Amino acid sequence: MALEAYLIHILILVGIYIILALALQLAMGFTGLLNIGHVAFYGIGAYTSALLALNLGVPFWFGLIIGGLVASIFGILLAIPTTKLKGDYLAIGTLGFAIIIFSILQNWISLTNGPLGLPGIPKPILFGFKFTGFSYLILVYVFVLITYWIVKKIVKSPFGRVLKAVKDDELAASSLGKNPIKYKIIAFAVSAFLAGIAGSLYAHYISFIDPSSFTILESILIISMVIIGGLGSIGGAIFGAAFLILIQEPIRFLPLPSSVLGALRQMIYSGLLIILLIFKPKGLWGGKNASRN
Amino acid sequence: MLLPQLIVNGIIAGAIYALVAASFSLIFNILKFMDLSPGALFVIGAFATYAFNILFGMNFFISLLLGLIVVAICGVLINLIVYTPLRKRKADNFSLLLASFGVFLFLTGMILLIFGAEVKSFGFPIEKGYEILGIVITKLQIILIIVSLILFVALQLFMTKTKIGKALRAISDNPRIASTLGINTEKFTNITFIISSLLAGIAGILISLEQNLDHAMGFSVILKGITASVVGGIGSVPAALIGGFLIGIVENIGIWFLPSGFKDAIAFVILIIFLLIRPKGLFGVKTREEVSG
């Protein structure tokens, strides 16, 4: 029984990270927006939906959607000024945004309860049926499928082809009458919306959230998933998310203090990221669209 | 007399940010990518010196020297192992930035693994500060500011008066012309990393004499360093100095109005404002086209 519960737990986490990685793939892999602040949208979604449920008794299903919408509003607010910036300046700008959001979660005590976090976030209920354990797993994967479908639809649509054109050659795209900034902002908003949904799924699953789940390290973990899978590849993002979550698990069983375990996990995924960037920049999945250089 | 004290506190913090900003800016000028590894070298400098001095019981100044040698070796190794292969395959700036994030996480994880999470200190006796016009400042803090200023003068003289410094500036202006003129860019890349690591390492040692040693201190410091160099104007040594002091002073005055937890957020709000309104910084020479696309 314990093993079964553990497996369900891991698979739920994998599902949530697949949503996050697919969302980031849309902004980073397909549109070329180098977003280091992805975790901020995840956190905004989680906190919005948790606070709505705890303070106003809003049901999960509405909280989830509102969480996604609030995240995408922040996405648009961030995108309007920053998408004008070039590559690594955009990266630093989004990094700054994530740190500002983290500071707010940590310090706006009256709203977020600060470092003590929000306990007792309720499980979703539908017609008297409460989602926990295995049924929550199914729920998460329904959202994984929806995310997969949305991202795939966007990428294959004429809109997605413009996104790719914007990424490959912005000047050419704009000379064909496409407004690159507008397309970038929409891609950013959708990406933030999906990340917000993932945040809400996480909050109602784990039932306790605090700012420590939404540090910049999470962003780097999600970016690593996308890079390890291969930029610009949907399958790659799914593979990368599953791979990086699963590879960290065996370490958990080593008889070591938790601070040491944390350090080891950090070294493993950052080491993997470096090795892949050097030797296999197209990722392990090797999507055919994965060219960046 | 609160305000003058906050300004002095800001100058003390600013002296550290300025050194890290110079470390960051040097690499950005020569290699044109944003490198976060100075944040790790900052921590390594402090912990290596601590290891020689406290754990191995060596004389403080010998430990300091050995600590700086360790830092310089680490800097060159990072360049040779990670950045050189990436540059050889003409990786884009974002890949280099991400790799540097990987380097940062890997090295700080390693420090945590080796030294553990408990707080360490050089154990200097706590001294009573001097009181000048109601402002309290300790001897160590005065030394810290003076060392930082001396290093800036030395760096400026080195860059403008010596052959190596002139070659570095030539590479910074135009690497292709510099290499046709017979300047061995690879060799100078390593020299850049030595100087940059030493600046970060010294900053780390200085702050750990003043406060405790903490493996996590590198991240906030490198982010402030980047902010300082963007605000001052990426690409100039004196600008990094002024940017550093400015960030230090503004965030210290800021906590007069806001809870001190918002310190990091204040620096990043300034960063984002500068990226949007004046991306070349206060004294920058970059055109807008280089920053935004």
Interface residues (C-beta under 8 A of the other chain):
Chain A: L34 P81 T82 K84 L85 K86 G87 D88 Y89 A91 I92 G93 L95 G96 F97 I99 I100 S103 I104 Q106 N107 E170 I216 L217 I220 I223 S224 I227 S259 V260 G262 A263 L264 Q266 M267 Y269 S270 G271 L273 I274 L277 I278 P281 R292 N293
Chain B: F33 M34 V82 P85 L86 R89 K90 A91 D92 N93 F94 S95 L97 L98 A99 F101 G102 V103 F104 L105 F106 T108 G109 M110 L112 L113 G116 A117 F219 L223 I226 T227 V230 L258 P259 G261 F262 D264 A265 F268 V269 L271 I272 L275 L276 P279 E290 V291 S292 G293
